[in-house]
Amino acid sequence: MDFAGKRALITGSGSLGGLGHAVAKLLVTGGADVVITGRDPERGAQVVDDLGDHAGFIQADLADREDAQELAEKAGPVDILINNAALSFGTAKDLESYDATFAVNVRLPFILTQALAPKMASNGGGSIVNVSSTAAGIGMPELTVYGASKAALESLTRAWATEFADGKVRVNAVSPGPMRTSKVVAALGEDMGGWGETVPLSRAADPAEVAEVIAFVASERASFMTGAIVAADGGRSAI
C-alpha cells in the first residue's frame, strides 16, 4: 500500500510486539512518516530503532487529559490518525478503573479527532481509523467496562463519518478479535486463556494480520469507505 508523503499518528504504539507497532511497520514500509506514542521512552526508542528514520516518538500518558491535548499539538498536522491505545481491566467494577478505561478508550480518541480532523480537512482530507473490539457488540462478562467503551467508540465513528465527510476526512473502525500481542501473551500465557478457541477459525490473530486490515482502511484503496465497522476477528462476531 502506498503511503508516500503521508504523516500518521498511531496511539498505543510505544512498545514492540503490539498492534500499534505492527501498523506502524506497514505504514513506514509504504512510505509514511509515523509518530508513535507511549509512556516509556526506553521502549519507545526500541520501536523507533525497529522502524527506522521515518519514525518519531512522543512520550505521553494518554489517560491524562492535558497529555492528550499536548499530544495533538506536538504531533502537528497529520494525514492519518490511528486511535489504537486502549485499557482493559477485565472484570473491573470500581469507579477508578471505569474512569481510566473511558479516559483512554473514548476521551483520548475524542480529543485527538476533534483537534486533528479539522486540520486534515483544511489540507484536503485524511483518514481516521478507530480500533474497536468484538466486545463492543458481544456481551462478555469479563469485559463489561471495556466493551462499553468500545461500543461508545463505534458510535463516535459513525457520527464523525457524517460530521467530517464534507472535509473529505474518512472515519472508520476496525474490530479485532483475540490477538497474540506481546501484552496479552504476557498476561494470559501462550494459550491466551483459550480465547483463540472461541472463534470459528479456532485461533488468535497475529497482530500483523489485523494491521493489514487497518492499513487498508487507512489507505486510498478504501477511498469510498467511511462510517464502517470492519471485523477482523476470525468470524467471532458471526456467531
C-alpha positions in Angstrom: 0.0 0.0 0.0 1.2 3.5 -0.9 1.6 6.0 1.9 4.3 8.1 0.3 4.1 11.7 1.5 1.7 10.8 4.3 2.2 11.6 8.0 0.5 9.4 10.6 -0.1 9.4 14.4 -0.6 6.0 15.9 -1.5 5.8 19.6 -0.8 2.7 21.6 2.3 2.1 19.6 5.1 2.6 22.1 6.2 -1.0 22.6 7.4 -3.9 20.5 5.0 -6.7 19.6 1.7 -4.8 19.8 -0.9 -3.9 17.2 0.3 -0.3 17.0 3.8 -1.4 16.3 2.6 -3.7 13.5 0.5 -0.9 11.9 3.4 1.5 12.1 5.7 -1.0 10.3 3.2 -1.3 7.4 2.8 2.4 7.1 6.5 3.1 7.2 7.1 0.3 4.6 4.5 2.1 2.4 6.5 5.4 2.7 4.8 7.2 5.6 6.4 9.2 8.4 4.9 8.0 11.6 4.6 9.4 15.1 4.3 6.7 17.9 3.3 7.3 21.5 3.8 5.7 24.9 4.7 6.4 28.5 8.1 4.7 28.4 10.8 6.4 26.4 13.1 3.4 26.6 10.5 1.1 25.0 9.6 3.8 22.6 13.2 4.1 21.5 13.2 0.4 20.7 10.2 0.8 18.4 11.8 3.8 16.7 15.0 1.8 16.2 13.0 -1.0 14.6 11.0 1.3 12.3 14.0 3.5 11.2 14.4 7.1 10.2 10.7 7.7 9.3 9.5 7.2 12.9 9.5 9.5 15.9 8.3 9.1 19.5 6.3 11.4 21.7 6.1 10.5 25.4 2.6 10.8 26.8 0.3 9.4 29.5 -2.8 9.0 27.4 -5.0 8.7 30.4 -4.1 12.3 31.3 -6.3 14.9 29.6 -3.5 17.5 29.4 -1.1 15.0 27.9 -3.6 14.0 25.3 -4.2 17.6 24.3 -0.4 18.3 24.2 0.0 15.2 22.0 -2.4 16.6 19.4 -0.4 19.8 19.4 3.1 18.1 19.3 2.1 15.7 16.5 1.2 18.6 14.3 -0.9 18.2 11.1 -1.3 14.5 10.1 -3.0 12.8 7.2 -3.7 9.6 9.1 -4.8 9.1 12.7 -4.9 5.5 14.2 -6.7 5.6 17.6 -5.3 2.3 18.8 -4.5 2.9 22.5 -6.7 1.0 24.9 -7.1 0.0 28.5 -8.8 -3.1 29.7 -9.2 -4.1 33.4 -11.1 -7.3 32.7 -13.8 -7.6 35.4 -13.2 -4.1 36.7 -16.2 -2.7 38.6 -14.8 0.2 40.6 -15.1 3.8 39.5 -11.3 4.3 39.3 -10.8 1.7 36.6 -14.0 2.7 34.9 -12.8 6.3 34.6 -9.3 5.2 33.4 -10.8 2.9 30.8 -13.1 5.6 29.3 -10.3 8.2 29.5 -8.1 6.2 27.2 -10.6 4.3 25.1 -13.1 7.1 24.5 -11.9 10.5 25.7 -8.5 10.2 24.1 -9.8 9.5 20.6 -12.3 12.3 21.1 -9.6 14.8 21.9 -7.3 13.8 19.1 -10.1 13.6 16.5 -11.6 16.9 17.4 -8.2 18.5 17.2 -6.8 16.8 14.1 -9.8 16.2 11.8 -10.3 19.9 11.0 -6.6 20.2 10.1 -7.0 17.2 7.8 -10.0 18.8 6.2 -8.1 22.1 5.7 -5.3 20.1 4.0 -7.6 18.4 1.6 -8.7 15.4 3.6 -7.5 12.4 5.6 -8.3 9.1 7.2 -9.0 8.2 10.8 -9.2 4.6 12.0 -10.5 3.7 15.4 -9.5 0.3 16.8 -12.6 -1.2 18.4 -13.2 -4.8 19.6 -15.7 -7.6 19.2 -16.5 -6.9 22.9 -18.4 -3.8 21.6 -21.1 -6.0 20.2 -21.0 -9.2 22.1 -21.8 -9.5 25.8 -18.7 -10.6 27.6 -19.0 -10.6 31.4 -15.2 -10.4 31.8 -15.0 -7.3 29.7 -18.0 -5.2 30.8 -16.4 -1.7 31.0 -14.0 -2.4 28.1 -16.9 -3.5 25.9 -19.0 -0.4 26.8 -16.1 1.9 26.0 -15.6 0.2 22.6 -19.3 0.5 21.8 -19.1 4.2 22.5 -16.1 4.4 20.2 -18.1 2.7 17.4 -20.9 5.2 17.9 -18.4 8.1 17.7 -17.0 6.5 14.5 -20.4 6.6 12.7 -21.1 10.2 13.9 -17.7 11.5 12.9 -18.0 9.9 9.5 -21.0 12.1 8.8 -19.6 15.1 10.6 -16.3 15.3 8.7 -17.4 13.9 5.3 -17.6 17.4 3.7 -14.0 17.9 4.5 -13.0 14.6 2.8 -12.0 13.0 6.2 -12.9 9.4 6.3 -13.6 7.8 9.7 -13.9 4.0 10.1 -13.3 1.4 12.8 -11.6 -2.0 12.7 -12.9 -4.5 15.2 -10.3 -7.3 16.1 -11.0 -10.5 18.0 -8.4 -12.4 20.1 -4.8 -11.3 19.1 -1.5 -12.6 20.2 0.0 -9.3 21.1 3.0 -9.4 23.5 0.9 -7.8 26.2 -1.9 -10.3 26.0 0.5 -13.3 25.9 2.4 -11.9 28.9 -0.9 -11.6 30.8 -2.7 -14.8 29.8 0.1 -17.1 28.8 0.9 -18.8 25.5 -2.6 -20.3 25.2 -4.2 -16.9 25.8 -6.6 -18.4 28.3 -8.3 -20.3 25.5 -9.6 -17.1 23.8 -8.4 -18.2 20.4 -10.6 -21.3 20.6 -13.7 -19.1 20.8 -13.6 -18.0 17.1 -14.6 -20.1 14.1 -11.1 -20.1 12.7 -10.0 -21.7 16.0 -7.0 -19.4 16.6 -6.0 -16.0 17.7 -4.7 -13.5 15.1 -1.2 -12.4 14.7 -1.1 -8.6 15.2 0.3 -8.3 11.6 -2.9 -9.8 10.2 -5.1 -7.2 11.8 -2.6 -4.4 10.9 -3.1 -5.3 7.3 -6.8 -4.5 7.6 -6.2 -1.3 9.5 -3.6 -0.2 6.9 -6.1 -0.9 4.0 -8.9 1.1 5.7 -6.5 4.0 6.3 -5.2 3.9 2.7 -6.6 5.4 -0.5 -7.6 1.9 -1.6 -10.5 2.4 0.8 -11.3 5.9 -0.6 -15.1 5.3 -0.7 -15.3 3.8 2.8 -16.4 5.8 5.7 -18.6 5.1 8.8 -17.8 1.4 8.5 -17.1 -1.1 11.4 -14.8 -3.7 9.8 -14.5 -7.0 11.6 -11.1 -8.7 11.7 -12.0 -11.3 14.3 -11.7 -14.8 12.7 -15.5 -14.9 12.5 -16.2 -14.3 16.2 -18.8 -11.6 15.5 -20.7 -14.0 13.2 -21.6 -16.5 16.0 
